[in-house]
Each structure stands twice: as structure tokens, then as C-alpha cells.
Amino acid sequence: QVQLVESGGGVVQAGGSLRLSCAASGRTFSSYAMGWFRQAPGKEREFVAYITGSGVTTFYSDSVKGRFTISRDNAKNTVYLQMDSLKPDDTAVYYCAARGPGRSISFNHRTYDYWGQGTQVTVSS
């Protein structure tokens, strides 16, 4: 069982930056791939970024590539999402999610095993 708690959301002007954190419980955090997803009102939950358990490999959606950076500190059981050059279209609730050990790469939110409660990010124009 993995419990995830996000923090770091808030209100920021367009062009600004935020860093989201996701703290995980459990001793086997490094064996879980992690993803960040977001959901805007009236829209489906969408993939934002993915990182393997070791942190060596990352993937991003086209909409955030070059602006967002996912990273993790396995010693602290934490995954981060650094968000720069924010746009109003980035406004959403952001969720971190864990994908079980030994599973293949996935950007589909339905295939993740554990979820945080979400943190609101609002970008004003």
C-alpha cells in the first residue's frame, strides 16, 4: 500500500513558476514509477509527466514539454513537478500517481494503482 500526498499548488500569474511535491509512504518507493496528471473542470484527466523508479527515464506530454520537469528523491520518498512558463491552460487539479513494481511504461491514468488527493493550480492571465 502506498499513500500519496501532494502539496505546492496555488495561484500564479502567467509566465510564473510553481513546484509541486508528492510525498509517498512506504519503504519500496523506488520500485514504483510515478506520474503526474491533471484535470480541468469538465475535462478528462490527462497525462502530464512520468518518471521511472530509478529516475533515469522521463516522459512528458507535448503540451508541457520544455516547460515542466519531473524528478524524484528516493531517499525522501518524494516526486516533484517543476512547472515554469505557466499558462492559463495549465489551470487544473494536479494529481500524482504510483504505478506498481515491474509494470511497463504507461501514460493512461486508468492503469495507475495509487493516487493522491490532488492540488489546485490556477494560472491567471
Buried (B, 14 or more C-beta within 10 A) or exposed (E): EBEBBBEBBEEBEEEBEBEBBBBBEBEEBBBBBBBBBBBBEEEEBBBBBBBBBEBEEBBBBEBBEEBBBBBBEBEEBBBBBBBBEBBEEBBBBBBBBBBEEEEEEBBEBEBBEBBBEBBEBBBEE
